[in-house]
Amino acid sequence: MVVVGVYIAALRNGMRALQWAIAAFFTGPLLLPLFNSYKRLAIQRARAKNDTIFRP
């Protein structure tokens, strides 16, 4: 179930969803802190480039 949640979260945040789903399949819930850190850094990189951030 963690795999599906990570996949959907990665899709919603514009990250490589399949890569994160495969990593979640092998590591399970241990991946969640890494996923959240990567998501936060991706948002900060987008803001630094003055990109548009879409948040539905």
N, C-alpha and C positions, 0 to 999 in steps of 0.2 A: 504494500500500500504506500510505502514511503516513495517508491519509484514513481508512481503516478503523480503524487503530490509535488515532487521535485521537478518532474517533467512539465507539469502545468505552470509551476512558478517560474521556471526558466523561460518558457514560451511567453509568459506575460511580461517578463522583464527584458526581453530581447536578447537572451543569452542562448548559447548552443544547447538546445534542449536534449537532444539525443546523447550527447556527451555526458551531461549531468545525470540523465536517467541511468545510463550504464554504470557510472560511478556509484550511484545510489543503490543499484542492484547488488554490487559487490561489497559495499561498506555499510549499507543500511543507515540507521539514524546517526551514525558517527559522522556522516557527511554534512549534516545540517549546519554546524558552526562554520565550516569551510564555505558552504554555499552562501550563507548570509554575509560573510566577509567579502567574498568575491562579488556579490551583488552590490554591496555598498561601494566597493572600489570602482565598479563599472559605472555606477551613477556619478561618482565623483569625477571620473575621467570624462564622462559626457558633459558635465557642467564646466569642466576646465576648457573644453573645446567649444563651448557656447552652442552645443547641439540642442535640439529640441527634445525635451523629455516628455513622452506621452504616458500619462497615468489615467486610465479610465476610471 
